Amino acid sequence: MATAVLFQTLRTGQKMPQIGLGTWNSAPGQVKDAVKSALGVGYRHIDCASVYGNETEVGEAIKESLCSDQGLKREDIFVTSKLWNNKHDPKDVEGALMNTLKDLSLEYLDLYLMHWPYAFKSGDNIFPQNPDGTIQYGYTDYKDTWKAMEKLVEKGLTKAIGLSNFNKRQIDDILSVASTKPAVLQVECHPYLAQNELIAHCHAHGLVVTGYSPLGSPDRSWRKPEDPVLLEEPSILEMAKKYSKSEAQILLRWQVQRNVVVIPKSVTPSRILQNLQVFDFILTEEEMKEIGALNKNWRYIIPIITVNGKSVPRDGGHPMYPFNDPY
């Protein structure tokens, strides 16, 4: 049985489902079944990106679901994808989206995001490297990339455009030049990285916020034993017991009540369904504050590469890298 899903309304008038299925880190051979499972139990929001390397499988899942007896239509599904860093040159932007549409077997996207504010060297290599293993940067200004993205809306290739991993100052940069204003900002967001100021800034300027890694990305490959574990927080465990819900459901409900869209990733059918079932209980104001007090500005998702046997920030040296700037 399909589960009722709440929406956030974008500045375009589009209804963006509050809970979506994230597809980052979903292995080939698994993501197709995950998307079909999600659409089968009521998800109407799928989050993708070209750099994830699995959009062809996602597209197959959507196509097969549309052809099934569920009665689904293309307009029922909100599909997001993202422009990768090696395609920031304005001349590359439309071609990048056309490749994504081809992989997804779609005629248009509902939302297209600039994945990061900084560029890599243009070309077909998604991680172009210098001889020492560092990334070959590009220096296209993200405002120029944005102007090229606006043309995608004019051509009907995507209904809305937005940003991902931008800080407040960079968002304001885009707003200062935008003819088509960003509809969404997607960022890492969970109780350890509450993003209160950034969310308030976005809401004040008409952007809906999507939080990725809302459960703390527990399956990340670079996890360290000493890293804090959201799903093991005593207060979260206590609330899960009180409401007869999973710890994940408590974390997702916290975001829903903050008007943040979330895109938890899973390939397990039972968890995919469970992550959608957060609309039948309400956290108290005190519980919301208690979860919010867990904030420690802790990032799980920081781009890292190994150079000469050492892990270093992959892009921290780029002038447009967003996390070096407190604003």
C-alpha positions in Angstrom: 0.0 0.0 0.0 1.3 3.4 -0.9 2.2 5.7 2.0 1.1 9.3 2.1 4.1 11.7 1.7 4.2 15.4 2.5 5.6 17.9 0.1 7.6 21.1 0.1 6.5 23.6 -2.6 9.3 25.0 -4.7 9.3 28.6 -6.0 8.3 27.1 -9.3 5.1 25.7 -7.8 6.4 22.2 -8.0 5.6 19.8 -5.2 8.8 18.1 -4.0 8.1 15.1 -1.8 9.5 15.4 1.7 11.2 12.0 1.6 13.2 10.8 -1.4 15.3 7.8 -2.1 19.0 8.6 -2.3 21.1 6.6 -4.8 24.6 7.6 -3.9 26.8 4.6 -3.0 24.2 2.2 -4.2 26.1 -0.6 -6.0 25.4 -1.6 -9.6 23.0 -4.5 -9.5 21.3 -3.2 -6.4 20.1 0.3 -7.2 17.6 -0.8 -9.8 15.8 -3.1 -7.4 16.0 -0.4 -4.7 14.3 2.2 -6.9 11.6 -0.2 -8.0 11.0 -1.2 -4.4 10.8 2.5 -3.4 8.4 3.4 -6.1 6.3 0.3 -5.3 5.8 1.4 -1.7 5.0 5.0 -2.3 8.2 7.0 -2.9 7.7 9.7 -5.5 11.1 11.3 -5.3 14.3 9.8 -6.6 17.7 11.6 -6.1 20.4 10.9 -8.6 23.7 12.3 -10.0 25.8 11.5 -13.0 28.9 11.0 -10.9 27.2 8.1 -9.0 27.7 6.0 -12.1 24.3 4.3 -11.8 21.8 6.5 -13.6 21.3 3.9 -16.4 20.0 1.4 -13.8 17.9 4.1 -12.1 16.4 4.9 -15.5 15.6 1.2 -16.1 13.8 1.1 -12.7 11.7 4.2 -13.4 10.9 3.0 -16.9 9.8 -0.5 -15.7 7.8 1.1 -12.9 6.0 3.3 -15.3 5.1 0.3 -17.5 3.9 -1.7 -14.6 0.3 -2.0 -13.3 0.9 0.6 -10.6 -0.7 3.3 -12.7 2.3 5.6 -12.3 2.9 8.4 -14.7 6.1 10.3 -15.4 4.7 13.4 -13.8 4.1 11.5 -10.6 7.8 11.1 -9.9 10.1 13.9 -8.9 13.6 13.2 -10.3 16.7 15.1 -9.3 20.1 14.9 -10.9 23.3 16.9 -10.7 25.9 18.5 -12.9 29.4 17.2 -12.1 32.5 19.3 -11.6 34.2 18.5 -15.0 31.2 20.0 -16.9 31.1 23.5 -15.4 32.3 25.2 -18.6 29.1 26.8 -20.0 29.6 25.0 -23.4 29.5 21.6 -21.5 26.4 22.1 -19.4 23.6 21.2 -21.8 25.5 18.2 -23.1 26.0 16.9 -19.6 22.3 17.1 -18.9 21.4 15.5 -22.2 23.7 12.5 -21.2 21.9 12.3 -17.9 18.5 12.3 -19.6 19.7 9.6 -22.0 20.9 7.4 -19.1 17.7 7.9 -17.2 15.5 7.4 -20.3 13.7 10.6 -19.5 12.7 13.7 -21.5 13.1 16.1 -18.7 14.2 16.4 -15.1 12.2 17.9 -12.2 15.4 19.4 -10.7 19.0 19.8 -11.8 21.6 20.8 -9.3 25.1 22.1 -9.6 26.8 19.4 -7.5 29.6 21.5 -6.1 30.6 25.2 -6.5 34.1 24.4 -7.8 35.1 23.1 -11.2 37.5 20.4 -12.3 39.4 20.5 -15.6 36.9 20.2 -18.5 36.8 16.8 -20.3 35.5 13.3 -19.9 37.6 12.4 -16.9 35.4 12.8 -13.9 38.4 13.0 -11.6 41.3 14.5 -13.7 44.5 14.3 -11.8 47.9 15.9 -11.8 51.0 13.6 -11.7 51.2 13.9 -7.9 47.6 12.6 -7.6 46.0 15.9 -6.8 42.9 17.0 -8.7 43.3 19.1 -11.9 41.1 22.1 -11.1 39.1 24.2 -13.5 38.4 27.8 -12.6 35.1 28.5 -14.3 33.1 30.9 -12.1 30.0 29.1 -10.8 28.0 32.2 -11.8 28.8 31.5 -15.4 27.8 27.9 -15.0 24.6 29.0 -13.4 23.7 31.2 -16.4 24.2 28.2 -18.7 21.9 26.1 -16.4 19.2 28.8 -16.7 19.0 28.0 -20.4 18.1 24.4 -19.6 14.9 25.6 -17.9 14.1 27.8 -20.9 14.5 24.8 -23.2 12.2 22.6 -21.0 15.0 20.1 -20.2 14.5 20.6 -16.5 11.7 22.2 -14.6 13.9 23.7 -11.9 17.5 24.3 -11.1 19.4 24.5 -7.8 22.6 24.2 -5.8 24.4 21.5 -3.8 27.2 22.0 -1.3 27.2 25.8 -1.5 27.8 28.0 1.5 25.7 31.2 2.3 28.1 33.6 0.6 28.1 31.5 -2.6 24.3 31.2 -2.6 24.1 35.0 -2.3 26.5 35.2 -5.3 24.1 33.2 -7.4 21.1 35.1 -6.3 22.8 38.4 -7.3 23.0 37.3 -10.9 20.2 34.8 -11.3 17.3 35.4 -13.8 16.0 32.0 -12.8 16.6 31.7 -9.0 17.7 28.5 -7.4 14.8 26.5 -6.0 16.7 24.1 -3.8 20.0 23.8 -1.8 21.1 20.2 -1.1 23.7 19.8 1.7 24.8 17.3 4.3 22.4 17.7 7.2 21.8 15.7 10.4 21.7 16.4 14.1 25.6 16.5 14.3 25.5 19.0 11.4 22.2 20.8 12.0 22.9 23.6 9.5 20.5 25.9 11.4 21.9 29.2 10.0 22.2 27.9 6.5 18.6 26.5 6.5 17.2 29.8 7.9 19.1 31.7 5.2 17.8 29.5 2.4 14.2 29.6 3.7 14.4 33.4 3.9 15.5 33.5 0.3 12.9 31.1 -1.0 15.1 28.0 -1.3 13.9 24.6 -0.1 16.7 22.6 1.7 17.3 18.9 1.0 19.5 17.1 3.6 21.7 14.3 2.4 23.2 11.7 4.7 20.4 12.3 7.2 21.3 9.2 9.1 25.1 9.9 9.3 26.0 7.8 6.2 26.8 4.7 8.3 28.0 2.7 5.3 30.6 5.2 4.2 33.9 3.5 3.2 36.1 5.9 5.2 34.4 5.4 8.5 36.7 5.5 11.5 36.2 3.6 14.8 36.3 6.9 16.7 33.7 8.7 14.6 30.5 9.6 16.5 27.5 7.4 15.5 24.2 9.1 15.2 22.1 6.0 15.4 23.7 5.1 18.8 22.9 8.5 20.5 21.2 7.7 23.8 18.5 10.3 23.3 17.7 9.0 19.9 17.5 5.4 21.3 15.2 6.6 24.0 12.8 8.4 21.6 12.8 5.3 19.3 11.7 3.2 22.2 9.1 5.7 23.3 7.4 5.9 19.9 8.0 2.3 18.9 10.0 3.6 15.9 13.5 2.9 14.6 16.4 5.3 15.3 16.4 6.2 11.6 12.7 7.1 11.8 13.4 9.5 14.7 16.2 11.2 12.8 14.0 11.6 9.6 11.0 12.8 11.6 13.2 15.5 13.1 14.1 16.8 9.6 10.5 16.6 8.4 9.4 18.8 11.3 12.1 21.3 10.4 10.7 21.5 6.8 13.9 19.9 5.5 13.5 17.4 2.6 15.5 14.2 3.2 16.9 11.6 0.8 18.0 8.5 2.9 19.8 5.9 0.9 19.0 2.2 1.3 18.9 -0.9 -0.9 17.1 -3.0 1.7 13.3 -3.2 1.0 12.3 -3.2 4.7 14.4 -0.1 5.4 13.2 1.7 2.3 9.6 1.3 3.5 10.5 2.1 7.1 12.2 5.4 6.1 8.9 6.5 4.5 6.8 5.8 7.6 7.5 9.0 9.6 4.2 10.8 9.1 2.2 9.0 11.8 3.9 10.5 14.9 5.1 14.0 16.0 8.1 14.8 18.2 7.5 17.2 21.0 9.0 20.7 21.0 11.3 19.5 23.8 12.4 16.5 21.9 13.1 18.6 18.8 15.3 20.9 20.9 17.1 17.9 22.5 18.0 16.5 19.1 19.0 19.9 17.8 21.4 20.2 20.9 23.4 17.3 19.5 24.9 19.7 16.8 28.7 19.7 16.8 29.3 20.9 13.2 30.5 17.4 12.3 30.8 16.6 8.7 30.8 12.9 7.5 31.1 13.8 3.8 34.4 15.6 3.1 36.0 15.0 -0.3 39.3 13.1 0.4 42.0 11.6 -1.8 45.2 9.7 -0.9 48.4 11.4 -1.9 51.7 9.7 -1.1 50.0 7.4 1.3 48.3 10.2 3.2 44.6 11.2 3.2 44.1 14.9 2.3 41.1 17.0 1.5 40.6 16.6 -2.3 39.5 20.1 -3.1 40.3 22.2 -0.1 42.8 24.2 -2.1 40.3 25.4 -4.6 39.3 29.1 -4.1 35.6 28.1 -4.5 35.8 25.1 -2.1 32.8 25.8 0.2 33.8 24.4 3.6 36.8 26.7 4.1 34.4 29.7 4.4 32.4 29.9 7.6 29.8 31.9 5.7 
